[in-house]
Amino acid sequence: MVQEQLQEVTTRIKAACERVGRDPSEVTLVAVSKTKPVEMIREAYDAGAREFGENKVQEMMEKYDKLPDDIHWHMIGHLQRNKVKYLIGKTCLIHSVDSYRLAQEISAQSVKHETDTDILIEVNIAGEETKFGLSREETISLVEEAAKLPRIHIKGLMVVAPFVDDPEDNRPYFKEIKELSVDIASKKIDNVTMCMLSMGMTGDFEVAIEEGATLVRVGTGIFGERNYS
Ligand SMILES: *Cc1c(COP(=O)(O)O)cnc(C)c1O
């Protein structure tokens, strides 16, 4: 089942790219495996998936130990500073950096482990109070400040858009994040590339791709509904 759904999502990604004249190789599918067992991840792996996303450090570490080491692990969830030390060297990209203090800790741990860590800055343009992430102005100042820290590289922005019935409702947010990323790129800040845009989930990844996403984070669409009970 995982294999078929993965295939279907991949086909839909290609179609979305074609609609707007993008090359599908520009879009990375991150299979969001949080709460799902290792066996299901293995199924996706056997079908060719190598990029997996988790939102809890402990869960990611447990899976990291049990699965092949050519998997790229993406940290997509809210991250506490005291957990950063476990992640460094084991994650390919931290999507959810939303404070200078967190960036500082990722930098300090990367220095300590003599490695580099790629990060995205989490933006919350919808301004929803229940979510993590920064406003437009906060994002720009965090990028400028964090860019000076050693051993971390700011690669772009990430957004968790609101849950909506009609994905078209999120198009304006995706457009706005893309614009923000272009604005920041035009500042030509050292150590900042803005080559990545992590946006779009099961309900809205096609619209996100049409608006410029380079990473889509799809969980339910690949692994089915999550059961938190
Ligand atoms: C769970 C999660 C996803 C995947 O959500 P689906 O709707 O299941 O595709 C994507 N991004 C983040 C940050 C998540 O926490």
The ligand as a Gaussian input file, in Angstrom:
#p B3LYP/6-31G(d) Opt

LIG

0 1
 C        2.922000      15.985000      10.163000
 C        3.561000      17.045000       9.371000
 C        3.507000      17.024000       7.961000
 C        2.740000      15.984000       7.158000
 O        1.395000      16.205000       7.243000
 P        0.350000      15.397000       6.332000
 O       -0.850000      16.250000       6.310000
 O        0.136000      14.088000       6.995000
 O        0.968000      15.242000       4.991000
 C        4.168000      18.029000       7.282000
 N        4.849000      18.999000       7.933000
 C        4.931000      19.042000       9.273000
 C        5.698000      20.132000       9.925000
 C        4.284000      18.073000      10.035000
 O        4.366000      18.138000      11.371000

